[in-house]
Amino acid sequence: MKKVLNYINGEWLESTGTQFVDVVNPATNEVLARTPLSPPCEVDNAARAAAIAWPEWRRTPPEDRIQHLFKLRALLEDHFDELARIITLENGKILAESQGEIRRAIENVEVACGIPTMMQGDVLEDAARGIDELMIWQPVGVCATIAPFNFPGMIPFWFLPYALACGNTYIIKPSERVPLTMQRIFELIEQAGFPKGVVNLVNGSAETVNAILDHPTIRAGRSKESHRHSARRRAGDHDPHRGRQRVRLRGPAVLGCLVGLYGRGGAKHLLLKPSPKQPPLA
């Protein structure tokens, strides 16, 4: 029986949780593994590791960040059939559907490798007299995905590669019913050479989910689980400012605007510099 582990700060760790959920092959009812229900303290450990890794990762040039994604893309391609079989084994969908799921995951990694172009900003000189307009993309910090059981290999890749390419650090909580796919993918992520703490994996159920949603360090996240409505209320998804950084701008009649971008894991800033005739405010 495969042992399901957490991956925190670059290390594979057994959970201290005392409760488990059986991972069952729906075709044979064979128990494949037992998922530990990680306590909130292990979510906190992952969030702290991601927060410590973030300053250095965000300052890493995008061209260097995506080198890890290039390696991950090659590893996913090399293990394409293996990953598809794991999805079929624990989820029950036919092999062709599992292969399509992994293909979509790989395609998202490929697109994220173009982030040096996609996250370029814009400059407009003299938007008004003595004022230039500058738009830049910046990472928001620690992000997380609470993944569903029906697409264990694809949905995390809707967000993970873009967030990493933009300079965010990440935590994934796979469904406790189908953790083996992400367990194997994280073995490949480890081979891709991401720095410690940049990508983390925590297994669990409702208590683990709530710990992610309530953690003050985790700035943005996505939940697609069956309990998504309560998760959204707890996560504050109704709040348009959720997951966005605020920036204080100085200068006369200076306007600040920030729009969060979950899909790419970044944030959009509109900065207006003050007129040289009037000194900035203290």
C-alpha positions in Angstrom: 0.0 0.0 0.0 1.4 3.4 -1.0 2.2 5.8 1.7 0.8 9.3 1.2 3.2 12.0 2.4 3.3 15.7 2.7 6.0 17.7 0.8 7.0 20.8 2.9 10.0 23.0 2.4 11.6 20.5 0.0 11.2 17.5 2.2 8.8 14.5 2.2 7.2 14.2 5.7 4.8 11.9 7.3 1.7 13.7 8.7 1.2 13.7 12.4 -2.5 13.3 11.8 -4.2 10.3 13.4 -7.2 10.1 11.0 -7.0 8.7 7.6 -9.2 8.3 4.5 -9.0 5.2 2.3 -8.0 5.7 -1.4 -10.1 3.1 -3.2 -9.8 1.8 -6.8 -13.4 2.3 -7.9 -13.1 -0.6 -10.4 -12.1 -3.2 -7.9 -12.8 -1.6 -4.4 -9.1 -2.3 -3.6 -7.6 0.0 -1.0 -4.6 1.6 -2.7 -3.5 3.9 0.0 -4.6 5.9 3.1 -4.6 9.6 3.1 -3.6 11.3 6.3 -5.8 14.2 7.4 -3.1 16.8 8.2 -3.8 19.1 11.2 -3.7 22.9 10.9 -0.1 23.0 12.3 1.1 21.3 9.1 -0.7 23.8 6.9 1.0 26.5 9.0 4.4 24.9 8.4 3.8 24.8 4.7 2.7 28.4 4.7 5.7 29.6 6.7 8.0 27.7 4.4 6.4 29.3 1.3 6.5 32.8 2.9 10.2 32.4 3.7 11.0 31.2 0.2 8.9 34.0 -1.5 11.2 37.0 -1.2 14.1 35.3 -3.0 11.8 33.6 -5.5 10.0 36.8 -6.5 13.4 38.5 -7.1 14.5 35.6 -9.3 14.3 36.8 -13.0 11.3 35.3 -14.9 13.7 33.8 -17.4 15.3 31.8 -14.6 12.0 30.9 -12.9 10.7 29.3 -16.1 13.7 27.1 -16.5 12.2 24.9 -13.8 9.0 24.8 -15.7 10.7 23.7 -18.8 12.2 20.8 -16.9 8.8 20.0 -15.3 7.2 20.0 -18.7 9.8 17.5 -20.0 9.3 15.3 -17.0 5.5 15.3 -17.3 5.9 14.4 -21.0 8.4 11.5 -20.1 5.9 10.2 -17.5 2.8 10.9 -19.5 1.5 7.3 -19.7 2.4 6.6 -16.1 0.5 9.6 -14.8 -2.5 8.8 -16.9 -2.6 5.2 -15.5 -2.5 6.6 -11.9 -5.5 8.8 -12.6 -7.4 5.9 -14.0 -6.4 3.7 -11.1 -7.6 6.0 -8.3 -10.3 8.0 -10.1 -11.9 5.4 -12.4 -12.1 7.4 -15.6 -11.1 5.6 -18.8 -7.5 5.8 -19.9 -8.2 8.1 -22.9 -9.8 10.7 -20.6 -6.9 10.5 -18.2 -4.4 11.1 -21.0 -6.4 14.1 -22.1 -6.3 15.4 -18.5 -2.5 15.2 -18.4 -2.2 16.7 -21.8 -4.1 19.8 -20.6 -1.8 20.0 -17.6 1.3 19.9 -19.8 -0.3 22.6 -22.1 -0.7 24.9 -19.2 3.0 24.5 -18.2 3.9 25.3 -21.8 1.9 28.5 -21.8 3.3 29.6 -18.5 6.8 29.3 -19.9 6.0 32.4 -22.0 5.5 34.5 -18.8 8.5 36.8 -19.5 6.4 38.2 -22.4 3.0 37.8 -20.9 3.8 39.7 -17.7 5.5 42.6 -19.4 4.1 46.0 -18.3 3.3 49.2 -20.2 4.5 52.8 -20.1 2.6 55.8 -21.4 4.6 59.0 -21.3 2.8 62.2 -20.5 -0.6 60.7 -19.7 -1.1 64.2 -18.3 1.3 67.2 -18.0 4.3 66.0 -16.1 2.8 62.6 -15.4 3.8 59.3 -16.9 1.7 56.1 -16.6 3.4 52.9 -15.7 1.8 49.4 -15.4 3.7 46.5 -13.9 2.8 43.0 -12.8 3.9 41.8 -9.3 3.3 38.6 -7.4 0.9 38.6 -4.5 2.8 36.1 -2.3 1.8 32.6 -1.0 -1.0 31.1 -3.1 -2.9 27.8 -2.8 -5.2 25.4 -4.6 -7.7 23.1 -3.0 -8.1 20.5 -5.8 -11.2 18.4 -6.6 -11.4 14.6 -7.0 -12.7 14.6 -10.5 -9.6 16.1 -12.2 -6.7 15.4 -9.9 -4.0 16.0 -12.5 -5.4 18.9 -14.5 -7.1 21.5 -12.3 -4.0 22.3 -10.1 -2.2 23.2 -13.3 -4.8 25.8 -14.2 -3.1 27.9 -11.5 0.2 26.4 -10.3 2.5 27.0 -13.3 1.3 30.6 -13.8 1.7 31.5 -10.1 5.2 30.1 -10.0 6.2 31.8 -13.3 5.0 35.1 -11.9 7.1 34.8 -8.7 4.5 33.4 -6.2 5.1 30.4 -3.9 2.5 27.7 -3.8 0.6 25.1 -1.6 -1.6 22.4 -3.1 -4.1 20.4 -1.1 -5.2 17.5 -3.3 -8.5 15.7 -2.8 -8.1 13.1 0.0 -9.9 10.7 -2.3 -7.4 10.8 -5.1 -4.0 12.0 -3.7 -1.7 9.6 -5.7 -1.6 11.6 -8.9 -0.4 14.7 -7.2 2.0 12.6 -5.1 3.7 11.4 -8.2 3.6 14.8 -9.8 5.4 16.3 -6.8 8.1 13.7 -7.2 8.6 15.2 -10.7 8.4 18.7 -9.3 11.2 17.8 -6.9 13.3 16.6 -9.8 12.6 19.9 -11.6 14.8 21.6 -9.0 12.5 24.3 -7.5 14.1 25.9 -4.5 12.9 24.7 -1.0 9.6 26.1 0.1 8.5 27.3 -3.4 6.1 24.4 -3.9 4.4 22.5 -1.1 1.9 19.7 -0.7 -0.4 19.1 2.2 -2.9 16.3 2.4 -6.1 16.4 4.3 -9.8 17.1 4.4 -12.2 19.7 5.8 -10.0 20.8 8.7 -7.0 21.2 6.4 -9.1 23.1 3.9 -10.3 25.5 6.6 -6.7 26.0 7.8 -5.7 27.0 4.3 -8.6 29.4 3.9 -8.1 31.0 7.3 -4.3 31.3 7.2 -3.3 35.0 7.1 -0.1 34.3 5.0 -1.9 32.7 2.1 -2.9 35.7 -0.1 -4.8 34.0 -2.9 -6.4 30.7 -3.6 -8.8 28.6 -5.6 -11.2 25.9 -4.4 -13.2 23.7 -6.7 -14.3 21.1 -4.2 -17.8 20.0 -3.7 -18.0 22.2 -0.6 -17.0 25.2 -2.8 -19.9 27.5 -1.7 -19.0 27.4 2.0 -15.3 27.6 1.1 -15.9 30.7 -1.0 -17.7 32.4 1.9 -14.9 31.5 4.3 -12.2 32.5 1.8 -14.0 35.8 1.1 -14.3 35.2 -2.7 -17.3 37.6 -2.6 -14.8 40.4 -1.6 -13.3 42.0 -4.8 -10.1 42.8 -2.9 -9.4 39.2 -2.0 -5.8 38.2 -2.9 -4.8 41.7 -4.0 -1.9 43.7 -2.8 -2.5 47.3 -1.9 0.1 50.0 -2.9 0.4 53.4 -1.4 1.4 56.0 -3.9 2.8 59.4 -3.1 2.4 62.6 -5.1 -0.2 65.2 -5.9 -3.4 63.9 -7.4 -1.8 60.4 -7.8 -4.2 57.5 -8.5 -3.4 53.9 -7.5 -5.2 51.0 -9.1 -4.6 47.3 -8.5 -6.4 44.4 -10.1 -5.7 40.8 -8.9 -5.0 38.1 -11.4 -5.5 34.6 -10.0 -4.9 32.7 -13.2 -1.4 34.1 -13.6 -0.8 34.5 -9.9 0.1 38.1 -10.3 -1.2 41.6 -9.6 -1.6 44.6 -11.8 -0.4 48.1 -10.7 -1.2 51.4 -12.3 1.4 54.0 -11.0 1.4 57.7 -11.8 4.5 59.6 -11.0 4.2 63.1 -9.6 4.9 66.3 -11.6 8.5 67.4 -11.2 7.1 70.9 -10.3 5.5 69.6 -7.1 7.5 67.6 -4.6 6.2 64.2 -3.5 4.2 64.1 -0.3 6.1 62.9 2.8 
